[in-house]
Amino acid sequence: MAPTFARNTLLGALSGAAITLSGFVGSAIAARLLGPDDLGVVAYVIWCVTVAIAVATMGSDVVQQRFIPNLRAADRNDEVDGLIGAITRLSMVVALVVGVVLFVWLDGPGRGALRGSSEHAQIIVIVVALTWFICWRMSDLYLFNLRGEQRFDKLARVSTLSALLRVTTTVVGAWLFGIPGTLAGNIAGTIVPASRVFPQLRKKPRVDRGLRRELVGFTMVSWTIAIIGNLVFGRTQIIFLEHYATLAAVGLFAVALTVAEIAAQLPQLLLSALLPRFSEQSGQGAHDRMMSLYKTMTALMAMLMLPLCLGLAAIAPALIPFIFGADFADAAPVASILLIALAFSSLGGTTLQLILSLGKTRILLVSNAVGLAGVVLLGFVLIPRYGLMGAAWSRGIVMVLVIAIEIVCAAVQLGFHPPYRALGAIALAAVAQGAVAYVIVVNIGGAWSLVIAAPAAIITYLVALRLFGVLRLVDPELANRLLSRVPARAKPLASLILGPLSPPTIERAEQD
């Protein structure tokens, strides 16, 4: 891994982590202040705005991340400026049109979840939702431009400031104004990047015919995939729960999803620099380096995600009441199901970036279309009969199915195979630590069980990684390369962490 890529990965992770953590903290405090019913209303509005964003994006996020670094690598800088100008102007026009549709939905057919509030309160919620939608769209245009330009240092600074504004406004807003105040926190989290998109509008929109042909084809497929993917991996089960169950069930499901989505954000954070990197290598024709990077990053993500997801699933019965309050204890089994499904589906993060960088978007179109059919079918079959648990199983089954299709297609059609042996060893280690954590939580119970379960699970996992020789299965020289890029003052700590996992390799590195 090149030093620039490692640095961009770290900065991309920090920027995303700031936003994700602020959302989690704000959601946890808002849940305690609002309760399941009002949180259900918030979750419903968030789902409506999120779907609107997926429609309004028109694939501009993926286009900027794929084409900007690709064109920069080919020294076609004038075309980059023209592309940015065209994307920004078109996106703003589309956002206004979609905003009108969102208003019509919230003020008409989609107003069912808001009817428990007064007419005045409903109007305020709709206005806040529309304001958030416009600011979010403008914010994304700027932030994904920074990713495409690989300016991850600036991305980290802007994201950190936005995160602080978001969590502060969410907490104060939920305390003082309830549902509208909670939603207003999302507006505060987008104000800073949204205000910086205007220089992009001054760039003259100009895309030559050859690039336009490639761009339109890629954009239309990516846009379709994004919309379908949002319905598949978003909170679509909320619509079925709101119709067949209660707003309280929506609130419980939202809490379970919040916990699962915190873990689900990790691949996005750590892989934020991967699509531009793959695109750059693809532009250079470096197929062997793409293969090596794919295998290494897939294994490293598994080393982080499998223990995190299975560990959280094991301690969910104690964790959720501790964070969100006793009113949300029924969300624990739902969260466990979602986290176990996420443990497998997280392995597809690198596969997704690889497929996008190669422009093989038809694979994603097929996988997401199958997933959408599953969401609709299981939504009508499982949720009316099993309610909250039906929603959990519906989402879990679809997640695993979609990712399995993408991994198989990447292996069979593109020739990119994941590191099977390393993944198998990591899975065994993760299951062992999850089992240890679950036994402790079940037998001790309460918040104190978390204090014992977490370190016990970590120790179990590290010991299992060493017994199975996981680092050697991933890459025999990985530990050496990681240590070589660590500052001198931090090397003792890095050696202490990596040493138990691959002691002979670390010792040779230190002697050298």
Number of C-alpha atoms within 10 A of each C-alpha: 13 9 9 12 15 16 14 25 21 20 23 27 22 21 25 23 22 20 22 20 16 22 21 17 17 22 23 19 20 25 27 18 19 18 17 23 18 23 28 28 24 26 21 24 21 18 20 19 20 19 19 21 23 20 19 25 25 24 23 22 22 24 24 23 26 24 23 27 26 24 17 17 15 12 11 13 14 12 19 23 18 17 24 24 21 18 23 23 18 16 19 18 12 15 23 14 11 20 21 11 13 22 15 14 14 23 15 10 8 16 15 13 20 21 11 13 14 9 10 8 15 20 16 13 23 21 15 19 24 20 15 23 27 21 21 22 21 24 21 19 25 23 23 19 24 19 26 25 17 23 16 24 17 15 23 24 14 17 24 19 17 23 25 17 21 26 25 16 22 30 22 18 19 24 17 13 12 19 25 22 21 31 24 23 25 27 25 21 29 26 18 18 21 20 13 14 18 14 11 20 16 13 17 14 19 17 20 10 9 8 12 14 12 11 15 13 12 19 20 14 18 27 22 20 24 25 22 24 21 21 21 24 19 17 23 21 27 25 17 21 24 19 14 18 18 18 23 19 25 31 28 27 29 26 29 26 21 17 26 24 19 15 22 21 18 21 20 19 20 23 23 24 26 25 24 27 28 27 26 23 20 18 19 12 11 12 13 10 13 19 16 13 18 21 20 21 22 23 26 17 20 25 23 17 25 28 24 24 26 28 28 25 27 29 26 25 23 22 21 25 18 16 16 20 16 11 14 23 19 19 26 24 19 24 29 24 20 26 31 21 24 25 25 21 22 27 26 22 23 24 25 19 24 25 22 23 26 16 18 18 21 15 20 25 20 15 21 29 18 17 26 21 14 20 23 16 12 20 25 16 13 18 22 17 14 14 18 27 20 21 28 26 20 23 26 21 17 23 23 20 18 24 24 17 18 22 22 16 19 20 13 11 10 13 11 20 16 23 16 13 13 24 22 14 18 28 20 17 25 29 19 18 27 28 16 19 27 23 15 20 24 14 9 14 14 15 17 12 20 21 12 14 22 19 13 16 25 19 12 19 23 17 16 20 22 18 14 17 17 23 22 16 18 20 16 14 13 18 21 20 13 15 19 13 12 14 10 10 8 10 16 15 11 17 22 12 12 20 17 15 23 22 15 10 18 22 13 10 16 13 6 7
